Amino acid sequence: MQRITLEVCVDDVAGLCAAAEGGADRIELCAGLEVGGLTPSRGLMARAAALGIPVLAMIRPRAGDFVYDAATLDVMRADIDTARQAGLAGVVLGASRPDGRLDEGALAALTAHAAGLEVALHRAFDLVPDPLEALETAVSLGFVRILTSGGCATALAGAETIAAVTRASRGRIVIMPGSGVRLDTVSELLAKTGAREVHASCSVSHESADPRVAALGWGSPLARRTDRATVEALRHRLNGLSAL
């Protein structure tokens, strides 16, 4: 059976090391995972490029929705250039219309600018009113992968939609479940969706040694960090499922 791919999202140097050493097959590189992931710094991209495993940079210049004006799209194109210059394998991006549908014009411009890089569509997909229509848009634009929770808070809750999109994809694009993917849910998730790639943070709670960090607004009291042991455990579980 085909090995099940584990993609781990990270937002700092320690997370990079934990994911790589724990057995991640691919890394989604971000800043600000507490808001769903933002564009990482040039320095973090350069550090990630030296890992020896595929790394895709999140291209998301701000928190909030995915409706972008022309000036913001210019920033995103510049960030794609930075990822390319750093030597990363690809980028992860998305753009929406105000009604939630994919912004085909914006995405066509961004994917064209990313020519030569692997391009994945992020969870802007989870806002679309018609997932099957959005699937065809993503395929036509040349995306290699869609990250989705099936429009729900967790991928397991959205498993029925993920399964339907996976069937409709007919192998033309990878459908990768993400959000709430943990050791205790991944077996059921894969059984319900038929997915062969999963996306997880593999994170654990982290409390700063100095309580003033959160009190002064420099960090969240609910911060989480990528954990090598959790990555290893999930990789081991997926290895077992691959053999079934």
FENSULJO-V65601 format. One line per field, one symbol per residue. phi: phi as a letter, one per 20 degrees, with the letter a starting at -180 (. if undefined). A space follows every 50 residues. Layout:
phi: ???
This chain:
phi: .ffefdddeccbfffgfffffeofebceecdlffdnocfffgffgffffe fncfcdefdbfbfofdecefffffffffffgfffffnffaccbabcegen ffeffffffffffegndfcdeefggfeffcffffgfffffenfebcebdm mdfcfffegffgffffffflmfbeddfbomecgedffffffedmfccccb eldcfcdffdffgffeneaefdfccgdgffffffffffffffef
